[in-house]
């Protein structure tokens, strides 16, 4: 039986809090009633009634039996295949969409190559809404939008995105109107924050630093499984750590920022002469990075030197981050992940040269999709926080 979203949902009652606690516990996989009680902190006698209600809402289902020494344990798992989490991505050169169910299984996705800055904010939101409608099987329980730039996540406003030339963009309101959703159904966050969240959820660690590379460079930090945002929500501007005092002037006004050396365009300029196919924007980020990888594999010395110098610059910047935040792991994401076989070692060498440089360094297993996967997790979080957003099924 399908479930439908309610217009209003009770998010404050104790029963709703208990439903949410049970549903969250199942996010890690199938559990018995005894395990659910232990993990959710709810009395075991209350669990059957809560499971019955969640089942009526189409959110859980039986998952077989686990044999044991005594009585076999009956397992329950997430169902939620009709509860769609919508992740949307805005980048300088493309729009992306991803739909998952409650378990995180990808149900649909789509990408559109477009000059987003040339479109402008309102036309960009029109195009993003059209892409969303093309991939959505039904009404979403939540939407999360990944954007590059400074984001006031509490207000769901993109304060400034140089790559898009957008300032004070009220993305949640604009997109909610186009998708006929309540504004509180739409979350907005920085792409590096969402990349960090995705890596943490995927098991990279609960204390991590994520560094994402693309048309810009951004950082995201997770501590105790929670995104670190700072006083105004702008934490993570690792791209503006100085790595070369005699380097280029950065658009931020300072000199020698990591971003001047590590954004994709800068690396490609170092890797190839003007007019080279590496500088053709038509293949997009993935196409150009694939071409760069091929050249390094074939022994192109200029390309190899450019990638190695990128690794050194990343290591210099990350040594400051590691000294200050002491993460367990540093995850290289975005296009850095695609070049991980050449970047991880120079970053490790730079970190090892510092007294506190003990963090592990790994390339993201999610690659360029990490921010979208983090956005899907955030979109689903709205329902995990309040399962009454879906109505009980009626016969």
N, C-alpha and C positions, 0 to 999 in steps of 0.2 A: 504493500500500500504506500502510495506517495504521501509525503507530508508537505504542508504549505506553511509559509511564514505568516505569523500573526501580525496585525497592525500594531498592537501593543503587547508588551510582555512584562511579566512581573519579575524584575531583576533583584528585588530587595528582600524577599521573604526567606525565612530559614529553610523552607523546603527547596526553594530554587537553589540556594547555596549548597544544599546536600546533593541535589541532582547534578550540579556542576562538579562537585568534588568526586562523585562516582564516575562521571564522564571523563574527567581529566585523568583519573587513575587508569582508565582503559586506554589512554593514548599511547601507553608503552607496549600494549599487546594484550592478548586474552588473559583473564584472571578468574579465579574462583571467587565465590562470595566471601570466603574467609579472607582471602588476599585483599579483596576490595575493601572490606571493613578495616583491615589493618592499614592500608595505604591511604584511605580517605579520612580515617579518624572517625568514622561513623559506627554506631552500634551495629553489630552483626544482625540483630533482629530487624533493623530498619532497612537493610540492604534489599531484601526481596521486593518490598513495595516500591522502592526507588527504581529498581531495575524494571519492574512491570510498567511503571510510567514512562521510562525512557524507551522501552520496547514499543509502547503505544504511540510514541512520537517518532518511531522509525529510526531510532538512534543506536540501539544495541540489539544483539541477537545471540542465540546459543552458539557455542563454538566447540561442541563435543565434550568429551570426558577425558580427564587426566588420571590415569591409573596410579594407585598408591598402595601402601602396605595395608591401610584400612579401607574405609569407604572411598570409592573413586570421587574425584572432585569434578563437578559440572562447571564448565568454563563459559564465560560470556566475553564477547568482543564488540568493538565498534561496528555499527552497520553504516548508517549515514551515507549511503550511496546516492540518495536524492538530496543530500545537503551539500550544496555546491559552494566552495570557497573560490573566489575570483581574485587572482593576482594580475595586476597590470604594471607594465614597465614603460617608463618614458626615458629615452636617451636622445642624444643629439641627432642621431641618424636613423632611429627606428622606434616603433611602438611594438610592445609585446603583450601577450595575454596568455594566462595559464589557468586552467580550472582543475581543482582537485576535490576528492571527497574528504570525509573527516579523517580517514587514515593516512591522507597525504598522497594517495594514488592519483596519478595524472589522468584526467578524463578527456581533456581537449586542450589544444594550444594553437596559437597563431602569431605571426610576426608580419609587420608591414614596414618596408624600408621607405623612409620619408625624411625630408629636411624639416625637422620639428621647429627649429628656430624660425625658418622662413614661413611656416604655417601660422605662427603666432599662438597665443594662449587659447583663445576661444575656438579657432578652427582645429587646433590640436586636440582639444577636449572633444570636439565633435567626432574627429577621426578615431580617437581612443574609445569613445562610447560605441561607435559602429563596429570596431574590432571586438569589443566585449560582447556585443549582441550576437556576433557571428559564431563565437565559440561557446557561449553559455547554453547548456541544455535546459535551464529553467532559472527561476529567481534565485539569486545567491543569498546565502545566510550572512555573508560579509564580503567586503571588498577592501583590498589594500593596494596602494599605488606606490611603486618604487620610483624615486626621482633623484637626479644628481643635484647637489647643492645643499644649502642651509634650510632645514625644515623645522618649523615649530610643530612638532608632532601632536602636542596637546590641542592645538587649534586646527590641525590638519591643513596648515598653510605653508606653501613653499616660499620662504622669504627671499631667496636669491639663488638663481642658477645661471652662472655666466654662460655655460654651454648652450642653454636654451634661450637666453636673454629674457627670462621671466623674473619678475620681482613681485612679491606679495601676492602670489597666485593662490586664490582660495579654491584649491583643487577639489576638496571634498564637496563643497556646495555646488560647484560647476558640474561635477560628474554625477552627483546624486540626482540633480535635476534632469540630466540627460538619460539616466537609467531608471527613473521613477522609484528611487529608493530614499529612505530617510537619511539625513546628513550623517547621523551617528553610525550608519552602516558602512561608511567609507573612512578608512584610515589612510594616512599618508606618512611615509618615512623616507629617510635618506637611503640610497641604494647600498652603501657600505654597512649601515646598521642592519639592514635586512640580510645582507650577505653574511654578516657575523652571526645573526640569529639562526640562519639556515645551517651554518657549519656547526653551531652548538647543538642544534636539534639532531643533526646527522651523526653526532657523536665525536666531533673533533675535540671537545672539551667544554668545561663550564667556566674556565678562566682563559679567555683567548683574545688575541688581537687579530683582526681581519684587515688586510690591505688589498683594496680593489683597484685594478688598473683599467683605464679606458680612455675616453677623450679627456678625462681628468683623473686625479688620484684621490681616493678617499679612504678613511679608516673607520672601523667600527670596533667597539670593545664590548665584551660580554664578561660579567663577573657574577658568579653564583647563578648562571643561567639567565641573567637579566641584562638588557642593553644598558650601558652607561651613557647617559645623555648630557650631563653637565647642567649648570644652572639655567641655561637658556635653550638647552636641547641641541647645541651645536658642537658637542664633543666629537673628536675624530678627524679634525682637519690636519691629518698627517701630511698631506700634500704640501703644506706650507711650512714644514720644518726646513730650515736652511741646511743644504748639503754642500754648497759650493759658493763661498763668499765672493768669488770673482766671476760668478756665472751670469746667466741672463736675468733680466728684470722680469719679475712675475706680474701678471695682471693684478695681483693683490697689492702691489706697490713695493714689495720687498725684492731682494736680489738673491738668486741662487736657490730658490725653493725646490724641493723634490719634484714638484709638478712640472717645472721647466725642463727636467731631465727625463721624467718617467711617464709623461702622458704619451699615448701611442704615436702621435704625430712627431714628437721630438725624437723618439727612438727610431722611427722609420727614416727621419732625416739623417740621423747618424749612421743608419745602416745602408743607405743607398743614395746615389747622386740624384739631383733634380731631373724630372722627366722619367724616372724609373717606374715600372709598373707597381712597385710597392706604394707609390704615392697616389695611385688611382683610387678614389673613394668608392667606386662602383661595387667592388666585392664585399664591402662592409668590413667591420672589425675582424670577424672570423676569417674571412677570405684573405685579408692582408697578413694576419698573424700566421696563417697556414703557409703562406708564401715565404714569410720570414723564417719560419721553422725549417722549411725545406732548404733554404739557402744555408742556414747554419749546419744542417745535417750534411750538406754537400761540401762543406769546408770553405764557404765564402768568408774570407778573413774580415772584411769590413762589417758584415752582418754579425759575425761571432763576437767581434770586439764591442759592437754597440750593445749587444745583449749582456755581455760580461760587465760592461760599465754600468748598465742599468742595475744589475745585481749588486754592485758595490754601492751605488747611490741608495738603493733600497735598504741595504744593510746599515749604512750610516744613519739614515733617518730612523730606522727601527731600533737601533741601539738606544736612542733617546727614549723611545716609547717603552722599551723593555726595562730600562733603568727606573722609569717613573711608575709604571703600572705592574711590573712583575707578572706578566701572563705565563701560563704553562706552555702555551703554544702560539706561534705566529702562523697564520694561514695566508698564503699568497693567492689572491682571487682575481677575478676578471681576466684580462688577457695575460696577466702575470702567471696564472695557473697553466696556461697553454705553453708557456716557456719555462715551466718549472724545472725541467731536467738540467737547465743551465743557470737558473737563478737561485735555487735553494742553496747550493754550496757557497757562492760568494756572500750571500746573506749570512749564512752560518759563520763564515770566517770573520766577518765584521762584528758579529755579536760575540763571538768567542774572544775577541781582542779586548772586550770590555769586562770589568770585574763582575758585573751582574748579568752578563749575556748568557743566561742558562736556558732560555726558552727553546723548545723544539721548533723547527721551521719545516713546514710542509706546504705542498701545493694543494689547492682546493680540489677535491674530487668532484665538486659541482660545477667548476669552471665558470663560464659566463652566465650560467643560469642561476647561480646562488642567490642573487637579490630577488628574483621571481619566486624561488622556492621559499625564501624567507617571508615574502609578501603573502604567499598562499597560507603559510602557517599563521601569520598574523590575522589574515582574513577569517580563518576558521576559529581563531581564538574568541571571536565575538559569540559564537554559539557555545563553545566550551565554557564561557563565563556565564551563559544564560541559556540553558537548554529549552526554556519555555518560548524561545523565539520560533519554535515549530509547534504546530498544533498537534494534539492527539488525533490519531486517525479515527475516522468515523466509517462505519460499515454502510 
